[in-house]
Amino acid sequence: MDRAIGPLRDHDRTSRPPLLPTLQAYLAHAGRKAETARELHLNRQTLYNRLARISELLGTDLDDPQTVLALSLALRARRHTAQGTTPSG
């Protein structure tokens, strides 16, 4: 999880606007930029700029299906650890 989204978490601690919500919305809309921009109340160019910054920080291509899968899984894992739900064993 840290490897996949750690740079974004670090960014969001010190810089604005936070980028994790942008990535979450983008992935929730399966990469559909118009829908993502609408949900976030952004114009499309602002969204494109944020996505470019996310790609730069993560060193990844958001159009790559494997990258999208890895980021989706990392965000899901983050939600579970943030909620305090850990597998019991």
Buried (B, 14 or more C-beta within 10 A) or exposed (E): BEEBBEBBBEBBEEEEEBBBEBBBBBBBBEBEBEBBBBBBEBEEEBBEEBBEBBBEBBEBEBEEEEBBEBBBEBBEBBEEEEEEEEEEE
